Structures are given as C-alpha cells and as structure tokens.
Amino acid sequence: HGKTYNTRQEAKTDIFEYIEVFYNRQRRHSYLGYLSPVDFEKKNVA
C-alpha cells in the first residue's frame, strides 16, 4: 500500500511473491477447515 515501483517488472515480481508466499501458502482457507494450505497438507499427509 503506497509503495512506488520504478518499473512494471518490479511491481509484477512483488505481486507474484505476495500471492505465492502469503496468500496461497499462509492464508487460512475455509474449505480447508481454516488451515493454511501448508498446514492442511502436513495434517493430511501422515
């Protein structure tokens, strides 16, 4: 929020990292019983 990028590529890289690192791996999802995808996988692998 409020971050300025020098190039479009910098912005795209930052957005990609946010989605891949935080949103998809750490965010809790209701369809996974409110677990993050990583925690859900750990719980169900064993």
DSSP file (Angstrom, degrees, kcal/mol; ACC not computed):
  #  RESIDUE AA STRUCTURE BP1 BP2  ACC     N-H-->O    O-->H-N    N-H-->O    O-->H-N    TCO  KAPPA ALPHA  PHI   PSI    X-CA   Y-CA   Z-CA
    1    1 A H              0   0    0      0, 0.0     3,-0.1     0, 0.0     0, 0.0   0.000 360.0 360.0 360.0 116.6    0.0    0.0    0.0
    2    2 A G        +     0   0    0      1,-0.3     2,-0.3     0, 0.0     0, 0.0   0.534 360.0 144.5  82.0   6.4    1.5    3.2   -1.1
    3    3 A K        -     0   0    0      1,-0.0     2,-0.5     0, 0.0    -1,-0.3  -0.599  39.8-144.9 -80.3 138.2    4.7    1.6   -2.5
    4    4 A T        -     0   0    0     -2,-0.3     2,-0.4    -3,-0.1    -1,-0.0  -0.881  10.2-156.9-105.5 133.7    6.2    3.1   -5.6
    5    5 A Y        -     0   0    0     -2,-0.5     3,-0.1     1,-0.1     4,-0.0  -0.854  14.8-149.9-109.5 144.5    7.8    0.9   -8.2
    6    6 A N  S    S+     0   0    0     -2,-0.4     2,-0.3     1,-0.1    -1,-0.1   0.793  83.4  20.7 -80.0 -29.7   10.4    2.0  -10.7
    7    7 A T  S  > S-     0   0    0      1,-0.1     4,-1.5     0, 0.0    -1,-0.1  -0.928  74.5-118.7-136.8 161.0    9.4   -0.5  -13.3
    8    8 A R  H  > S+     0   0    0     -2,-0.3     4,-2.6     1,-0.2     5,-0.2   0.868 114.5  59.0 -64.1 -36.6    6.4   -2.6  -14.1
    9    9 A Q  H  > S+     0   0    0      1,-0.2     4,-2.6     2,-0.2    -1,-0.2   0.884 101.8  53.2 -62.6 -39.3    8.6   -5.7  -13.7
   10   10 A E  H  > S+     0   0    0      2,-0.2     4,-2.2     1,-0.2    -1,-0.2   0.920 111.2  46.7 -60.2 -43.3    9.3   -4.7  -10.0
   11   11 A A  H  X S+     0   0    0     -4,-1.5     4,-2.5     2,-0.2    -2,-0.2   0.925 112.3  49.5 -64.6 -45.3    5.6   -4.4   -9.4
   12   12 A K  H  X S+     0   0    0     -4,-2.6     4,-2.5     1,-0.2    -2,-0.2   0.896 111.4  49.5 -62.0 -40.5    4.8   -7.8  -11.1
   13   13 A T  H  X S+     0   0    0     -4,-2.6     4,-2.5     2,-0.2    -1,-0.2   0.919 111.6  48.3 -64.3 -44.4    7.6   -9.5   -9.1
   14   14 A D  H  X S+     0   0    0     -4,-2.2     4,-2.1     2,-0.2    -2,-0.2   0.905 113.1  47.6 -63.6 -42.2    6.3   -8.1   -5.8
   15   15 A I  H  X S+     0   0    0     -4,-2.5     4,-2.5     2,-0.2    -2,-0.2   0.921 111.5  50.6 -65.1 -44.6    2.7   -9.1   -6.5
   16   16 A F  H  X S+     0   0    0     -4,-2.5     4,-2.9     1,-0.2     5,-0.3   0.923 110.5  49.4 -59.0 -45.9    3.8  -12.6   -7.6
   17   17 A E  H  X>S+     0   0    0     -4,-2.5     4,-2.7     1,-0.2     5,-0.6   0.894 110.4  50.9 -63.0 -39.8    5.7  -13.0   -4.3
   18   18 A Y  I  X>S+     0   0    0     -4,-2.1     5,-2.0     3,-0.2     4,-1.6   0.943 114.2  43.6 -61.6 -47.4    2.8  -11.8   -2.3
   19   19 A I  I  <>S+     0   0    0     -4,-2.5     5,-2.6     3,-0.2     6,-0.3   0.939 120.3  39.7 -65.6 -47.2    0.4  -14.3   -3.9
   20   20 A E  I  <5S+     0   0    0     -4,-2.9    -2,-0.2    -5,-0.2    -1,-0.2   0.873 125.5  33.9 -72.8 -37.9    2.7  -17.3   -3.9
   21   21 A V  I  <5S+     0   0    0     -4,-2.7     5,-0.3    -5,-0.3    -3,-0.2   0.937 133.3  15.4 -87.4 -50.0    4.3  -16.8   -0.4
   22   22 A F  I  XXS+     0   0    0     -4,-1.6     4,-2.3    -5,-0.6     5,-1.9   0.953 125.9  41.3 -90.4 -60.4    1.5  -15.3    1.7
   23   23 A Y  I  4<S+     0   0    0     -5,-2.0     4,-0.2     1,-0.2    -3,-0.2   0.909 123.6  33.0 -62.2 -48.5   -1.9  -15.7    0.0
   24   24 A N  T  4<S+     0   0    0     -5,-2.6    -1,-0.2    -6,-0.3    -4,-0.1   0.764 130.5  29.9 -82.4 -25.0   -1.6  -19.2   -1.3
   25   25 A R  T  45S+     0   0    0     -6,-0.3    13,-1.2    -4,-0.2    14,-0.3   0.784 129.2  26.1-106.7 -32.0    0.6  -20.7    1.4
   26   26 A Q  T  <5S+     0   0    0     -4,-2.3    -3,-0.2    -5,-0.3    -4,-0.1   0.758  91.5  98.4-106.3 -30.2   -0.1  -18.9    4.7
   27   27 A R  S   <S-     0   0    0     -5,-1.9     2,-0.3    -4,-0.2     8,-0.1  -0.339  75.4-119.8 -64.6 137.8   -3.7  -17.6    4.4
   28   28 A R        -     0   0    0      8,-0.2     2,-0.4     6,-0.1     8,-0.2  -0.606  25.3-153.1 -79.7 137.6   -6.3  -19.8    6.0
   29   29 A H  B > > -A   35   0A   0      6,-1.9     5,-1.8    -2,-0.3     3,-1.4  -0.934  14.1-143.0-115.7 132.7   -8.9  -21.1    3.7
   30   30 A S  G > 5S+     0   0    0     -2,-0.4     3,-1.7     1,-0.3    -1,-0.1   0.870 101.9  58.5 -62.0 -36.9  -12.4  -22.0    4.9
   31   31 A Y  G 3 5S+     0   0    0      1,-0.3    -1,-0.3     2,-0.2    -3,-0.0   0.622 104.0  53.8 -71.0  -9.2  -12.6  -25.0    2.6
   32   32 A L  G < 5S-     0   0    0     -3,-1.4     3,-0.3     3,-0.2    -1,-0.3   0.083 129.9 -93.5-106.0  21.5   -9.5  -26.4    4.3
   33   33 A G  T < 5S-     0   0    0     -3,-1.7    -3,-0.2     1,-0.2    -2,-0.2   0.833  77.7 -61.3  71.2  31.4  -11.1  -26.2    7.8
   34   34 A Y  S   <S+     0   0    0     -5,-1.8     2,-0.3     1,-0.3    -1,-0.2   0.806 106.0 129.7  60.4  33.6   -9.5  -22.8    8.2
   35   35 A L  B     -A   29   0A   0     -6,-0.7    -6,-1.9    -3,-0.3    -1,-0.3  -0.804  65.2-107.5-106.3 155.3   -6.0  -24.1    7.9
   36   36 A S     >  -     0   0    0     -2,-0.3     4,-2.9    -8,-0.2     5,-0.2  -0.459  35.7-109.5 -71.4 157.1   -3.3  -22.8    5.6
   37   37 A P  H  > S+     0   0    0      0, 0.0     4,-2.3     0, 0.0     5,-0.2   0.881 120.8  51.5 -56.3 -37.7   -2.6  -25.0    2.6
   38   38 A V  H  > S+     0   0    0    -13,-1.2     4,-2.3     2,-0.2     5,-0.2   0.936 112.7  44.2 -65.4 -46.0    0.8  -25.9    4.1
   39   39 A D  H  > S+     0   0    0    -14,-0.3     4,-2.4     2,-0.2    -1,-0.2   0.886 112.4  53.0 -66.2 -38.3   -0.8  -26.9    7.4
   40   40 A F  H  X S+     0   0    0     -4,-2.9     4,-1.9     2,-0.2    -1,-0.2   0.922 110.5  47.2 -61.3 -44.3   -3.6  -28.8    5.7
   41   41 A E  H  X S+     0   0    0     -4,-2.3     4,-1.2    -5,-0.2    -2,-0.2   0.921 111.4  50.4 -64.7 -43.8   -1.1  -30.8    3.7
   42   42 A K  H  X S+     0   0    0     -4,-2.3     4,-0.8     1,-0.2     3,-0.4   0.914 112.0  48.4 -59.3 -42.6    1.0  -31.5    6.8
   43   43 A K  H  < S+     0   0    0     -4,-2.4    -1,-0.2     1,-0.2    -2,-0.2   0.853 118.0  39.4 -66.5 -35.5   -2.1  -32.7    8.7
   44   44 A N  H  < S+     0   0    0     -4,-1.9    -1,-0.2    -5,-0.2    -2,-0.2   0.453 100.2  71.3-100.1  -1.4   -3.3  -34.9    5.8
   45   45 A V  H  <        0   0    0     -4,-1.2    -1,-0.2    -3,-0.4    -2,-0.1   0.879 360.0 360.0 -79.2 -39.0    0.0  -36.4    4.6
   46   46 A A     <        0   0    0     -4,-0.8    -1,-0.2    -5,-0.2    -2,-0.1   0.479 360.0 360.0 -71.0 360.0    0.6  -38.7    7.5
